[in-house]
């Protein structure tokens, strides 16, 4: 169903242009033109999702072009309206291109939200996604959300959580022994994965195949205004300055990083990664 997406697309377009911002007058001109175009079409209306198709039907004409968040509208309500418009276009790829490279102001916003998540400070607008808290074998379930089982004293616990601040999100994961002390096997596994993680921070391409065996849902994703941001942007490209993404192999450890002119900045470096540091934090 595309109704919620149709309603969101105008606000997403405006937000993307606004947050890509401010860096050039060209973006401001584009944003003003977009606002003018939207105003002439639907005024200041906020469309309820159950009325979207009805309103679009009234707006349809051979002189009107319709832009949607997605181009995958086959079998949806919008399919019946396609021939009523001059043309119908998906703009998700264009939105992702706008959001892909962050301005200096956006990088500062990412530092703020990642720093807040790293220091467990209050003041975020909301959680960026339902947190994953999983102990023992349940940590092997990707995006485990049940959280209804007993945590035993010998378990290792995985916490995958993030927060949202001013429209930008963090995504952080750490694993630690609930008892406060690693068993020999837990420490060995954790240190092996931390080694992979540290190598990925510096030489991601060199250990990609190894890491993919440990983490079948990729070892990274883009980050920004959404947790899995810019889904239409390939991960098999050279990254320019100003791109934010995660590093998250296996068991697992997850950090948020940003590309700079001379390497990467680990935005969540304030969260302890060393096994001894995690034991120290757990020591009452």
N, C-alpha and C positions, 0 to 999 in steps of 0.2 A: 504494500500500500504506500502510495506516495504523498498522501495528504499532508502529514506532518512535515515532510521534506519540502513540499511546495510552500508551506507557510514559513518555514525557516529560511529559505534561500535568500530572501531579500535582506533579512537581518544579518545572515552570515556574510553576504557580499559586502554589506556596509561595514561590519566589524572587521573583516579582513582588510579592506582598504584603509580603515581607520588605524588598525594596529600595525599595518605595514608602513605606515604613516610618514608622516610628519617629516620624513627624511627628504622629501622633495616636493616642490610645488606641483610637479606633474601628477603625483598621487592625489593631492588636494583637488586639482582640477577634475581628475577622473571621478573622485568621490562626489564632488558637486554635481557633475553631469549625471552620475548614477542616481543621486537623490532627486534631481529634477525630473529624470525619466520616470522613476517610481512614483513621484508625486503626481505627475500628469496622468498616470495609468490608474492607480488605486487610491490616490489621495493619502490620507493618514489612517486608512483603515487597518485594523488588526483582524485578520481573518480567522475565525474559529475553524478547526480542522474539518468539522462536519459540514461546513458551508463552502469549503474551498472549491470543489468541483462546480458547484452551482454558480459561484461568483465568476470563476474562470469561463464558464459557459456563456455568461452575459458579456464578458469582455472579449470573447473570441471574435476575430474577424480576419479577413485575408490581408489586412494592413497591420496586424499585430503579430509581434514575435514573442514567443514564450520561452523564458529561461528557467531551467530546473536545476536542482542540486545534482541530480544524477541523470545519466542517459539511459539507464536500465528501466524503461517504463513499459516494456512489453507485458501484456497481461494485467496491467494496472488500470485504475480509473482514468488516468490521463490518456490512455491509448485511444479511447473513443473520441477524444477532443483534438487529436493531432491534426486531422485534416481541416479543422475549423480555423486554424491559425496559419499565418503565412509560413512559419517554420517553428520548430521546437528544438531547443538546444540544451544539452547538459553542460553545466559550468563547473563541476567539481574539480576538474583538472586545472582550470584557471584559478579557482580559489586556492587550491593546494600550491600552485606556483607562487601566488602572493604570500602565502604563509610560510613557504619553505625557508627562505633566507630572512633572518631576523634583523631588524634595525638595531642600532646601539641601545635605543630606549627599550626595545623588546628583550634584548639580552640582559639588561639590567632588571627587567621584570622577572626573567627566568632566574637570575641570581637570587632575587628576593624570595620567590616561592620555593626554590630548592633549599635556600638557607633556612627558611622557616620549617620546612620538613626535616632538614638535617638536625636542627636544634630542638625539635619537638616543642616549638613555641606555639602559643595560642595566637589567634588573630586572623587565621585563614577564613576565606569566605565559605568554604565547604570542602568536603572530601572530593578528590578528583575522580574516584571510582570506589566501589565497594572493596574494603580491604580484604586481602587474603591472609588468614591466620591458620596455619596448618602444622601439625606435629607428626613426627614419625613418618610412616609410609604415606600418609595423606599429603605430605609436601610434594610427592611425586605427581599429584594430580594438578594439571595446569589450571589456574584460575579456580582453585578450590574455594567454595563459598559456604559450605554447610556449617562449619564451625560449631558442631553439636556433639563432639566426642571428648572424652576425658584425656587430658594431657598427663602422661605418666612421668615420673621423676627422671627417668633416663632418656627421655625424648629430646630431640633437637627440634626447635620451633622455627618456622619460617614466617616472617611478617613482610608482606608486600603492601605498602600503603603510600598514599600521596595526598597532597592538598591542592586547592585552587585558590589563587589570589589575583584579583584584578584581571580575570579572564585567562590566566596562564596556569599551568599545572606542573607538579612534580610527580615522580614515579620512582620510589626507592624500595629496595629489598635488602634485608639482612636476615641471617640465620644464626641462632645461638642456642646453647644448651640450657634447658629449663632449670636444671639443677645448679647451674652456675659454673660447672666444670665440664670440659669436654672429656669424653672417653677417648681412649687411644685411637679407636677406629674413627670416631667422629672428627677428631683433630686431623688425622691423616687425610680423610676425604676433604675436609674443609680447606686445609692448606693446599691440596692439589688443585681445587677449584679456584682458590684465591690466586694461585699462580697463573692459571689460565686467564682469570679476570685481569690481573695486572698486565699480562702480555697483550690482551685485547685492547687495553687502554692505550698501548703504545704501538703494537703491531697487529691490529685487528685482522688484516688480510692474511698474515702469516699463519695464524692458528685458527682460521675460520672453519676449516673442515673438521678439525678436532672438536672445536666448541659446538658445532652443529650436532655432533653425535651425542653430546651431553645435554643439549637444549634443543629439542626438535622444532620449537616454534620460533626459530631464528635467535640470534644472540643480540639483536638490537632492533629498535624502531624509532621513528622520528617522534619528537615531542614538542609541544608548544601550547596552542589553544585547546588541544585535545590530547589524550594520553597516547593513542596510536594516531598521530597526526599525519597529514599529507599522504594518505594511503595510495594515491595514484603516482607518487614520485618513486622511481626505481631506487632500490637499495644498491644496485650495481653501478654506481657512478662515483666519480671523484667529487668530494664534498667541498663547496666553496666556504669561505669565511662566513660565520653567522648562522650555521645550521646546528640545531640542538637535537641530540639523540641519546638513547640509552645504551649501556653496555651491561649485559645480563646473561652470563653463562650458567647453565646447570642448576645446582643444588639449592639456594643460589645467592649470589650477590648481584645487586643492581645499582648502578650509578648513572647520573645524568651528566652529559658532557656537551660542551659547545666548541665548535671549530673556531680557531683564531688565525691571525696572520702568521703565527709561528708554532702551530701545533693545536693542542686541545686544552680547554680549561675544564677541570672536573668540578662541576657546580655543586655536587653533593660530597665533596671531600671532607666535610665536617662530620660525616657519619663514620664511626670507627669500622675498620675492616679487619684489622689484625685479630687473630684468635685470642691473644693475651689481653687485648683491649676489651674485647667482648666479655671475657671472663671477669675482668676488673669491674666492668659496669654491673655485672650480675652479682658481685660479691656484696652481701649485706653489711 
